[in-house]
Amino acid sequence: MREVINISLPETMAKTIKKAVKTGDFSSTSEFFRHLVRQWQEDLLLKEINKGRKEIATGKGKKFNSLKDLR
């Protein structure tokens, strides 16, 4: 199921998005924003991974023997 979300943008940003769609970088305005949300989610995940790596490197990480330990 999809949900419609309306946003307000400065004219310069709106023009930039319309240009990206017109030149074929994105198939629609919605696809432009879906791309941004996916990228943002990936960035959050990468930050968590890097945080975990630092914890492991400093000896603060947790050791799991199986997936059941994640609970």
MODELLER restraints for C-alpha pairs under 7 A, 6 or more apart:
rsr = mdl.restraints
at = mdl.atoms
rsr.add(forms.Gaussian(group=physical.xy_distance, feature=features.Distance(at['CA:17:A'], at['CA:29:A']), mean=6.79, stdev=0.5))
rsr.add(forms.Gaussian(group=physical.xy_distance, feature=features.Distance(at['CA:20:A'], at['CA:26:A']), mean=6.17, stdev=0.5))
rsr.add(forms.Gaussian(group=physical.xy_distance, feature=features.Distance(at['CA:21:A'], at['CA:27:A']), mean=5.81, stdev=0.5))
rsr.add(forms.Gaussian(group=physical.xy_distance, feature=features.Distance(at['CA:21:A'], at['CA:28:A']), mean=5.63, stdev=0.5))
rsr.add(forms.Gaussian(group=physical.xy_distance, feature=features.Distance(at['CA:21:A'], at['CA:29:A']), mean=6.53, stdev=0.5))
rsr.add(forms.Gaussian(group=physical.xy_distance, feature=features.Distance(at['CA:26:A'], at['CA:32:A']), mean=5.81, stdev=0.5))
rsr.add(forms.Gaussian(group=physical.xy_distance, feature=features.Distance(at['CA:52:A'], at['CA:61:A']), mean=6.87, stdev=0.5))
rsr.add(forms.Gaussian(group=physical.xy_distance, feature=features.Distance(at['CA:55:A'], at['CA:61:A']), mean=4.86, stdev=0.5))
